[in-house]
Amino acid sequence: MSLSVKKDDKLSDLFLQTKPVPSGLEGFSGLKSEARQILLERGFPTTKNEEYKYTNISKRIADSIENPDAPSPISDTSQIESYRELLASIDGYEVVFNNGIPDLSQTDMSDAKFDAQLFSAMDASVAGRIGTIEKSEKDAFSALNTLSFSEGLFINIPDGTVVEKPIVLIHYVQADKNGDCIHPRYFVKSGKTSQATIIELTVYTGSQTVFVNALSEWSVAPNAHIRHYKLQDGHKDTLEVHNTSADVDRDATLMSVVLSLQAGMIRNNLSLNLNAGNCEGNMYGLYLLNGKTHVDNHTNVDHTQPNSDSNELYKGILTDHSRGVFNGKIFVRQIAQKTNAFQQNNNILLSEDATVNTKPQLEIWADDVKCSHGCTTGQLDEEALFYLRARGMSKESAKALLLYAFAGEVLDKISIEPFKKYCEKIVHERLGGSY
Amino acid sequence: MSKDNEILEEFTSKEYEHGWSVNYEADEAPVGLNEDIIRWISSKKEEPQWLLDWRLKAFRHWEQMKEPTWPNVSYPKIDYQKLRYYSAPKQKSKPKSIDEVDPELLKIYERLGISLNEQKRLQGIAVDAVLDSVSVGTTFKETLSKLGVIFCSFSEAVKEHPELVKKYLGSVVPATDNYFAALNSAVFSDGSFCYIPKGVRCPMELSTYFRINAANTGQFERTLIVAEDKSYVSYLEGCTAPQRDENQLHAAVVEIYAAENAEVKYSTVQNWFPGDKNGKGGIYNFVTKRGICAGDYSKISWTQVETGSAVTWKYPSCILKGDHSTGEFYSVAVTNNYQQADTGTKMIHIGKNTKSRIVSKGISAGKSQNSYRGQVQIMKRASNARNFSQCDSLLMGNNCGAHTFPYIDIHNSTAQVEHEATTSKIGEDQIFYCNQRGIDSEDAVALIVNGYAKEVLNQLPMEFAVEAQKLLALTLEGSVG
């Protein structure tokens, strides 16, 4: 696996210098040195690596990132206007990540039924959980996060608790100069029969080139129901890698909805381990890409026990020179009989120069299962367009309406009404329709 | 349920029918692989200098290459120096027609059910039979030559039609294309050559029958089919090998060139020895097959029924270069016991208004692993390209695996590409339904498997469809319902 090329060396030089472990995180030094070792051995992925065949993010990082450490924290995040209205309408528990560092001082926890701790201040009993769901050997950027995080957030939802208001994780990113990078990290532990919704937003305050290498781990206990919504909307020079990993236990459900809009390059690695019977993993994604935006969604569902279900729907609308990559893997292990796994990826290309690479992959070792995947790439249905135009709609609005309907299938999965409305609004604006 | 399992057990434990071998005197190359061996093969076949140079170039390139590890199969490393690269039945003089071929050799084909003599009289199929490394006889040559169709062994073609061979050899699969294609290019021993002139519709099916007899011998044959403007040919390929404990290597290359308005239909029933029940022995089938629709409105159609081989690694592909050209791929791949198959196709859309269709049906039983790996690529200038892919897997028993790796790369917004895949098993309810209507469980499984594969079997020429159904029956079933 030594796939290192010259560019890689730059990344290794940049990120693999020996540094002291940040104070308070001494307990993680073993984890960090293991991550470093893995990166030293394997290097960063190039397009020769099957997993990164279409997404040369290592090169983008090597070309534009100069500083391996997070920029200094923003002095006052409450002055940042973005998403203000949305945050007010959601009325959730806001947890701020200030340039990658969680800052609990601004969160009103008075009526919160969950608790949040910093990694540096957490109980030793739970600290051992960090790094057990998303392991460093899985992905180079996951190892990089483990090596580089200087603080993290641990969210614990106790047994039997229903957190009614959504928990909003809001990342404020303000680079001091071009080429900064941050490594936010958090862990969500949900107890038995608990319920919670977590919304994740990222705000870029400037237009600098910046690399966000986020990692989150989710432990979903029996009969817990967890929803995770993520909105990715940066600018043309933002590079993002998100490693999201979840262990799902008996009778539990985890739902993930990712909405990707503006960015330089985004790579989402989402992996769900369905480790017990009757659990469910649902993954939904929508990417509306323009300009030179490049979005890569890699999902991985591992059915390790009988009687679990997974559903997956990713949809994309691409214009200009944008590129959408989808790779969905479904593994059904030998004992995982009675698995139902469904996967779908639909793309609409609106311009000559847009590109789609998709690879829906099934690997099945059990015989009594129902698995299917479907994938389509095409344009809008001429007949549907004609139908609308025959009823007096302009070509533009008919097109926008159809695209909106196409995207709507994913947006409908969002159950927090104000957030859904907001997403609908931005999608509507992006599609530029008036109908 | 246990009844089901018993029936499955019975179906999945059938033995290989063509496992015998015949002793005949053979002309063999020394074991090993180096430039001298290649020169030896080349001089044995009295080849011109340009072909020897071509072989050596391929060999030198091969030496620099690494064996690919990306297929989803595992097998012990092959020692290429321990193989024999040429083995030919000894014949006193070159036979002028089928009647002069050594009766011993003809008997081999008779036992396989391919009676070269009989076929000549009864069926309208021209057969080129390849035993180990060389072609032993081609039927119906005269009838074909009246139409200008050239159908002969590769070595004959090199001697009699060097200009054609030189022009098209390696034009679709270059000598340096991949590891096994390079190896084949260096040491290929024989194969079939087929040329259909302008405007000719070949009146009969052309067929090659491959048989590996000798032990420790690799078989490396090359098939080259050239269809000129407005021509049509349907080509069949069959293969078997004796039952041996060692693994044998088969690395063939098939190239198809279709000019304007030409249509080539290539059907394969692959039944190399799959190894015994414990996974011992069997053929490594590492084959490169590729066709190019070079002219506008041309069409290439691959149909394959894969039942044999211990390890299969094969992707019959179409390069759709001409505008309005069409590529098709129909496949049934059955794996049983410890067989492993990684097979699929590539459809490269380059021309405008090109169409492709992929139907792949995988059936895995026993402890086998069956993978579909396919690529649909729509290039930038391929406006209005259309692709439909369907790959279904059927699992019998819970020790086998089915995998799909479809790659879909689209660089043009007017493309319309659809892909769908399902995985399922034969349901108890389906068998119960048949039982209720008086069909016993054994026949019910046969019925369901045949129904499942029908879409592909329907694409085979009639004579082959019968053989393929029988093969399916042998690999999985007691009798065909």
Interface residues (C-beta under 8 A of the other chain):
Chain A: E50 Q334 Q337 N347 L349 L350 S351 E352 A354 T355 V356 N357 T358 K359 P360 Q361 L362 E363 I364 W365 A366 D367 D368 V369 K370 C371 S372 H373 G374 C375 T376 T377 G378 Q379
Chain B: W70 K380 S393 L395 M396 G397 N398 N399 C400 G401 A402 H403 T404 F405 P406 Y407 I408 D409 I410 H411 N412 S413 T414 A415 Q416 V417 E418 H419 E420 A421 T422 T423 S424 K425
